[in-house]
């Protein structure tokens, strides 16, 4: 894959018979991802916080020619660990295997809010919920065909770090600072998951992706004040790419033959803001195995979810 050989959604292989779970599938990157997977014959579980919005998304997809029989809407609030467990239980009741989990959903830069379990809502939704979901579905994924977990990161992970002494923001909260932390955690988790799956000999591949700068409702739904104005009137109209383009890295990570665990896929344009998918690099801090171990152990403790088929690679 090079910049001269631009990868597009038209190159997605036939996905008939494969089962995907896409979190946050009712809008933005998740909706674009779902559309392309279903067009290639995949069965897609739309894991959404609002079921009515999920049903409207299915109607929109059907109007664009996607077979609605390939789409299942299931409720999932990633900020609430009880909802994550209920969703996982339902997946076990309805499926004997899953092929790909796309951890796409997220919130961005809201006012300080706590989840039902008392965690800062961006860390809870973007990281802890996906950590727990992955652990609870790992046995179904291990039974899948070319099974993969796609961890959606962001270029903002490069500005993030783990504030282990104040994860809830009680002593100091900045919306974008805690968003950056959550995307740093997504990257650390994806790389540590790869290390542990490899050490355990698991067939599941953990692959990372980021969309560059993509215009979605994420920037304007959760942000407020000046940030919302800048995103809505400047960044999104003049700089950002459309969701159909921004979804290409995660579609590549989820479907391209030959992708291996630990790879990071992002846009190949300037500063990785836009462009066709290429392999990119995480920050050295995110790739540090000790940071991965610390986040993993913290996440197990905060979620109560273990990964019994994985072990530390150290």
C-alpha positions as CSV (number, residue, x, y, z in Angstrom):
1,X,0.0,0.0,0.0
2,X,1.6,3.3,-1.1
3,X,0.4,6.8,-1.7
4,X,0.5,6.1,-5.5
5,X,-1.8,3.1,-5.1
6,X,-4.7,4.8,-3.4
7,X,-6.9,2.4,-1.5
8,X,-10.7,3.1,-1.8
9,X,-13.8,1.3,-0.5
10,X,-14.2,-0.3,-4.0
11,X,-11.3,-2.5,-3.1
12,X,-13.0,-4.1,0.0
13,X,-13.3,-7.8,-0.7
14,X,-16.6,-9.7,-0.6
15,X,-17.6,-9.9,3.1
16,X,-20.6,-12.3,2.6
17,X,-21.0,-14.6,5.7
18,X,-18.9,-12.4,8.0
19,X,-20.4,-10.7,11.1
20,X,-19.2,-7.3,12.2
21,X,-20.0,-5.3,15.3
22,X,-19.6,-1.5,14.8
23,X,-20.0,0.7,17.8
24,X,-21.5,4.2,17.2
25,X,-22.8,3.0,13.9
26,X,-25.8,5.3,13.5
27,X,-23.8,8.4,12.3
28,X,-20.5,9.7,11.1
29,X,-17.6,7.3,10.7
30,X,-19.7,4.4,12.1
31,X,-22.5,4.9,9.6
32,X,-20.0,5.2,6.7
33,X,-18.3,2.0,7.8
34,X,-21.5,0.1,8.2
35,X,-22.7,1.2,4.7
36,X,-19.5,-0.1,3.0
37,X,-19.4,-3.4,4.9
38,X,-23.1,-4.2,4.2
39,X,-22.6,-3.3,0.5
40,X,-20.0,-6.0,0.4
41,X,-22.4,-8.5,2.0
42,X,-21.4,-8.4,5.6
43,X,-23.9,-8.7,8.4
44,X,-23.4,-5.7,10.7
45,X,-24.6,-5.2,14.3
46,X,-25.2,-1.5,14.8
47,X,-24.2,-1.0,18.5
48,X,-25.8,2.3,19.3
49,X,-26.7,4.3,22.4
50,X,-30.1,5.4,21.0
51,X,-32.1,2.6,19.3
52,X,-34.4,5.0,17.5
53,X,-31.4,6.7,15.9
54,X,-30.2,3.3,15.0
55,X,-33.4,2.4,13.3
56,X,-33.4,5.7,11.4
57,X,-29.8,4.9,10.3
58,X,-31.1,1.5,8.9
59,X,-33.8,3.3,7.0
60,X,-31.2,5.7,5.5
61,X,-29.0,2.8,4.6
62,X,-31.9,0.9,3.0
63,X,-32.7,4.0,0.9
64,X,-29.2,4.0,-0.4
65,X,-29.5,0.4,-1.6
66,X,-28.2,-1.6,1.4
67,X,-30.2,-4.7,2.2
68,X,-31.8,-4.0,5.6
69,X,-31.8,-7.7,6.4
70,X,-28.1,-7.5,6.9
71,X,-28.4,-4.9,9.6
72,X,-29.2,-5.5,13.3
73,X,-29.7,-2.6,15.7
74,X,-28.7,-3.3,19.3
75,X,-28.5,-0.9,22.3
76,X,-25.1,-0.2,23.8
77,X,-24.1,2.7,26.1
78,X,-20.4,2.4,26.3
79,X,-20.3,4.9,29.3
80,X,-22.3,2.4,31.4
81,X,-20.5,-0.9,32.1
82,X,-23.8,-2.5,32.9
83,X,-25.0,-1.8,29.4
84,X,-21.7,-3.2,28.0
85,X,-22.3,-6.4,29.9
86,X,-25.9,-6.6,28.7
87,X,-24.9,-6.1,25.1
88,X,-22.2,-8.8,25.4
89,X,-24.7,-11.2,26.9
90,X,-27.0,-10.6,23.9
91,X,-24.2,-11.2,21.4
92,X,-23.5,-14.5,23.1
93,X,-27.2,-15.4,22.9
94,X,-27.5,-14.4,19.2
95,X,-24.2,-15.4,17.7
96,X,-21.8,-18.4,17.9
97,X,-19.0,-16.2,16.4
98,X,-18.1,-12.7,15.5
99,X,-15.5,-11.9,12.8
100,X,-14.6,-8.2,13.5
101,X,-15.2,-5.7,16.3
102,X,-14.8,-2.1,15.2
103,X,-14.4,0.1,18.3
104,X,-15.6,3.3,16.6
105,X,-17.9,5.2,19.0
106,X,-16.7,8.1,21.0
107,X,-17.5,11.4,22.7
108,X,-15.4,14.5,22.4
109,X,-14.7,17.4,24.7
110,X,-18.0,17.7,26.7
111,X,-18.3,19.5,30.0
112,X,-17.0,17.4,32.9
113,X,-19.4,14.5,33.4
114,X,-19.2,11.2,35.3
115,X,-20.4,7.9,34.0
116,X,-22.9,5.7,36.1
117,X,-19.8,4.0,37.6
118,X,-18.2,7.3,38.5
119,X,-15.6,7.5,35.7
120,X,-14.9,10.6,33.6
121,X,-17.2,10.2,30.7
122,X,-14.7,10.4,27.8
123,X,-12.3,7.9,29.5
124,X,-15.4,5.8,30.3
125,X,-16.9,5.9,26.8
126,X,-13.9,6.0,24.5
127,X,-11.6,3.6,26.5
128,X,-13.1,1.7,29.4
129,X,-16.3,0.7,27.6
130,X,-14.4,-0.5,24.6
131,X,-11.9,-2.3,26.8
132,X,-14.7,-4.2,28.6
133,X,-16.6,-4.9,25.3
134,X,-13.5,-6.4,23.7
135,X,-12.8,-8.6,26.7
136,X,-16.4,-9.8,26.9
137,X,-16.6,-10.6,23.2
138,X,-13.1,-12.1,22.7
139,X,-14.3,-15.7,22.8
140,X,-16.8,-15.0,20.0
141,X,-14.1,-13.3,18.0
142,X,-11.6,-16.2,18.5
143,X,-14.2,-18.4,16.8
144,X,-14.4,-16.0,13.8
145,X,-12.9,-16.1,10.3
146,X,-9.8,-13.8,10.1
147,X,-11.0,-12.2,13.3
148,X,-9.9,-8.6,14.1
149,X,-10.4,-5.9,16.7
150,X,-10.1,-2.4,15.2
151,X,-9.2,0.2,17.8
152,X,-10.1,3.7,16.6
153,X,-7.5,6.2,17.7
154,X,-6.9,9.8,16.6
155,X,-4.1,12.1,15.6
156,X,-4.9,13.8,19.0
157,X,-3.3,10.8,20.8
158,X,0.0,12.5,20.1
159,X,-1.0,15.2,22.6
160,X,-2.3,12.9,25.2
161,X,-1.0,11.2,28.3
162,X,-2.4,9.2,31.3
163,X,-3.3,11.3,34.3
164,X,-3.3,8.4,36.7
165,X,-3.4,10.7,39.7
166,X,-6.7,12.4,38.6
167,X,-8.5,10.3,36.0
168,X,-11.9,11.8,36.9
169,X,-10.7,15.4,36.4
170,X,-11.8,16.3,40.0
171,X,-8.7,18.4,40.6
172,X,-8.5,19.9,37.1
173,X,-10.5,19.3,33.9
174,X,-10.0,20.5,30.4
175,X,-12.4,19.0,27.8
176,X,-9.8,18.6,25.0
177,X,-7.1,17.5,27.5
178,X,-9.2,14.6,28.7
179,X,-10.3,13.8,25.1
180,X,-6.6,13.6,24.1
181,X,-6.0,11.3,27.1
182,X,-8.8,9.0,26.0
183,X,-7.4,8.7,22.5
184,X,-3.9,8.1,23.9
185,X,-5.5,5.3,26.0
186,X,-7.2,3.8,22.8
187,X,-3.7,3.7,21.2
188,X,-2.0,2.2,24.2
189,X,-4.8,-0.4,24.5
190,X,-4.7,-1.4,20.9
191,X,-0.9,-2.0,21.0
192,X,-1.0,-3.8,24.3
193,X,-3.9,-6.0,23.2
194,X,-1.8,-6.9,20.2
195,X,1.2,-7.9,22.4
196,X,-1.0,-10.0,24.7
197,X,-2.9,-11.7,21.9
198,X,0.4,-12.6,20.2
199,X,1.9,-13.9,23.4
200,X,-1.2,-16.1,23.9
201,X,-1.2,-17.4,20.4
202,X,-4.7,-16.0,19.8
203,X,-6.0,-16.0,16.2
204,X,-7.5,-12.5,16.8
205,X,-5.5,-9.5,15.4
206,X,-5.6,-6.2,17.1
207,X,-5.3,-3.4,14.5
208,X,-5.3,0.4,15.0
209,X,-6.7,3.1,12.8
210,X,-7.4,6.8,12.9
211,X,-9.5,9.0,10.5
212,X,-7.4,12.1,10.4
213,X,-9.6,15.2,10.5
214,X,-13.1,14.2,9.5
215,X,-16.2,16.2,9.7
216,X,-18.7,14.4,11.9
217,X,-21.2,15.4,14.6
218,X,-18.6,14.4,17.2
219,X,-17.0,17.8,17.1
220,X,-20.3,19.8,17.3
221,X,-22.5,17.5,19.4
222,X,-20.3,17.3,22.5
223,X,-18.2,20.4,22.4
224,X,-19.5,23.9,23.4
225,X,-18.9,27.6,23.1
226,X,-15.9,28.7,21.0
227,X,-14.7,25.2,20.2
228,X,-18.1,24.3,18.7
229,X,-18.1,27.5,16.6
230,X,-14.6,26.9,15.3
231,X,-15.4,23.3,14.3
232,X,-18.7,24.1,12.7
233,X,-17.7,27.3,10.8
234,X,-14.0,26.8,10.1
235,X,-12.5,23.4,10.6
236,X,-15.3,21.1,9.3
237,X,-16.2,23.1,6.1
238,X,-12.7,24.0,5.0
239,X,-10.2,21.5,6.4
240,X,-12.0,18.2,7.2
241,X,-12.7,15.3,4.9
242,X,-16.1,13.7,4.6
243,X,-17.0,10.6,6.8
244,X,-16.9,8.4,3.7
245,X,-13.2,9.3,3.3
246,X,-12.4,9.3,7.0
247,X,-13.8,5.8,7.4
248,X,-11.3,4.3,4.9
249,X,-8.5,3.6,7.4
250,X,-10.8,1.6,9.7
251,X,-12.3,-0.2,6.7
252,X,-8.9,-1.1,5.5
253,X,-7.9,-2.3,9.0
254,X,-11.1,-4.4,9.2
255,X,-11.1,-6.0,5.8
256,X,-7.9,-5.8,3.8
257,X,-6.2,-9.2,3.4
258,X,-2.7,-9.3,4.8
259,X,-3.2,-6.8,7.6
260,X,-1.5,-8.0,10.7
261,X,-1.9,-7.2,14.3
262,X,-0.1,-4.2,15.7
263,X,-0.4,-2.2,12.5
264,X,-1.7,1.4,12.6
265,X,-3.6,2.7,9.6
266,X,-4.2,6.4,9.0
267,X,-4.6,9.0,6.2
268,X,-1.5,9.4,4.0
269,X,-1.8,13.2,3.4
270,X,0.0,16.1,5.1
271,X,0.2,15.6,8.9
272,X,-2.1,12.6,8.5
273,X,-5.1,15.0,8.4
274,X,-6.7,13.5,5.2
275,X,-6.0,11.2,2.3
276,X,-6.0,7.5,1.4
277,X,-5.0,4.9,4.0
278,X,-1.4,4.2,4.7
279,X,0.5,2.6,7.6
280,X,1.4,5.2,10.2
281,X,3.2,5.2,13.5
282,X,2.0,5.9,17.0
283,X,3.9,8.0,19.4
284,X,6.8,6.3,21.3
285,X,5.0,7.0,24.6
286,X,1.9,5.1,23.4
287,X,4.0,2.2,22.2
288,X,5.8,1.8,25.6
289,X,5.1,-1.7,27.0
290,X,5.3,-0.5,30.6
291,X,2.6,2.1,29.9
292,X,0.6,-0.6,28.2
293,X,0.9,-2.9,31.3
294,X,-0.1,-0.1,33.7
295,X,-3.2,0.9,31.6
296,X,-4.2,-2.7,31.2
297,X,-4.1,-3.5,34.9
298,X,-5.9,-0.2,35.7
299,X,-8.6,-1.0,33.1
300,X,-9.2,-4.5,34.5
301,X,-9.6,-3.1,37.9
302,X,-12.0,-0.3,36.9
303,X,-14.2,-2.5,34.7
304,X,-14.0,-5.8,36.5
305,X,-13.4,-7.4,33.1
306,X,-10.4,-9.8,32.6
307,X,-9.0,-11.3,29.4
308,X,-8.5,-14.9,30.4
309,X,-7.0,-16.0,27.1
310,X,-4.3,-13.3,27.2
311,X,-1.3,-12.8,29.3
312,X,1.3,-10.1,29.8
313,X,4.0,-10.4,27.2
314,X,6.6,-9.4,29.9
